[in-house]
């Protein structure tokens, strides 16, 4: 069963959310895992391709997309979209990074309840401001 991990940031800034997500990606890659980053739209996908692929010189271990199912080879899903991707359960782990902007936090809570109601193992981490930036 997929493990779900929520990282709750104190910041309301989207840039801090992406910076913390990048940190999680680097840590995951250092553990030898592959990562799929799911975004909300084509513009986010384009921006994050530059942002994340520069973080690791092994782009073949990261895929980024906003549509469809990713390759079956990926082990960790980083969900940066507003919805629960229908394919999340095909991953070992799903990571959710939520910043404190009200709408984003409310939508994050809905995703948390979705996973919880279906019995997925959940962990959440309240990330203090000094830990948010890389």
CORNORTA-V631074 format. One record per backbone hydrogen bond with DSSP energy under -0.5 kcal/mol. NH is the residue of the N-H (numbers start at 1). CO is the residue of the C=O. E is the energy in kcal/mol with one decimal. If there is no record, write none. Layout:
nh: <NH | NH>
co: <CO | CO>
e: <E | E>
This chain:
nh: <3 | 4 | 5 | 6 | 7 | 8 | 8 | 9 | 9 | 10 | 16 | 17 | 18 | 19 | 20 | 21 | 22 | 23 | 24 | 25 | 26 | 27 | 28 | 29 | 30 | 31 | 32 | 33 | 35 | 36 | 37 | 38 | 38 | 39 | 39 | 45 | 46 | 47 | 48 | 49 | 50 | 51 | 52 | 53 | 53 | 54 | 55 | 56 | 61 | 62 | 63 | 65 | 74 | 75 | 76 | 77 | 78 | 78 | 79 | 79 | 80 | 80 | 85 | 88 | 90 | 91 | 92 | 93 | 94 | 95 | 96 | 97 | 98 | 98 | 100 | 105 | 106 | 107 | 108 | 109 | 110 | 111 | 112 | 113 | 114 | 115 | 116 | 117 | 118 | 118 | 119 | 120 | 123 | 125 | 127 | 127 | 128 | 131 | 132 | 132 | 133>
co: <92 | 121 | 94 | 123 | 96 | 6 | 125 | 7 | 98 | 127 | 13 | 13 | 14 | 15 | 16 | 17 | 18 | 19 | 20 | 21 | 22 | 23 | 24 | 25 | 26 | 27 | 29 | 28 | 61 | 76 | 63 | 36 | 78 | 37 | 65 | 41 | 42 | 43 | 44 | 45 | 46 | 47 | 48 | 48 | 49 | 50 | 52 | 52 | 58 | 59 | 35 | 37 | 71 | 34 | 34 | 93 | 36 | 76 | 77 | 95 | 38 | 78 | 83 | 85 | 87 | 88 | 75 | 75 | 3 | 77 | 5 | 79 | 7 | 96 | 11 | 101 | 102 | 103 | 104 | 105 | 106 | 107 | 108 | 109 | 110 | 111 | 112 | 113 | 114 | 115 | 116 | 115 | 4 | 6 | 8 | 125 | 126 | 128 | 128 | 129 | 129>
e: <-2.5 | -2.8 | -2.7 | -3.0 | -2.9 | -0.6 | -3.2 | -0.7 | -3.2 | -1.0 | -0.6 | -1.4 | -2.3 | -2.3 | -2.4 | -2.4 | -2.5 | -1.9 | -2.2 | -2.3 | -2.6 | -2.3 | -2.4 | -2.7 | -2.2 | -1.0 | -1.9 | -1.9 | -2.8 | -2.9 | -3.3 | -0.6 | -2.6 | -0.5 | -2.2 | -2.2 | -2.6 | -2.4 | -2.9 | -2.0 | -1.4 | -2.2 | -3.2 | -0.5 | -1.8 | -1.3 | -1.0 | -0.7 | -2.5 | -1.5 | -2.2 | -2.3 | -1.2 | -0.8 | -2.1 | -2.8 | -3.0 | -0.5 | -0.7 | -2.8 | -3.2 | -0.8 | -0.7 | -1.8 | -2.1 | -1.6 | -1.8 | -1.3 | -2.9 | -3.6 | -2.9 | -0.7 | -2.8 | -0.6 | -3.5 | -2.8 | -2.5 | -2.3 | -2.3 | -2.2 | -1.6 | -2.0 | -2.4 | -2.4 | -2.2 | -2.2 | -2.7 | -3.0 | -0.9 | -0.6 | -1.7 | -2.1 | -1.8 | -2.5 | -3.1 | -0.8 | -0.6 | -2.2 | -0.6 | -1.0 | -0.6>
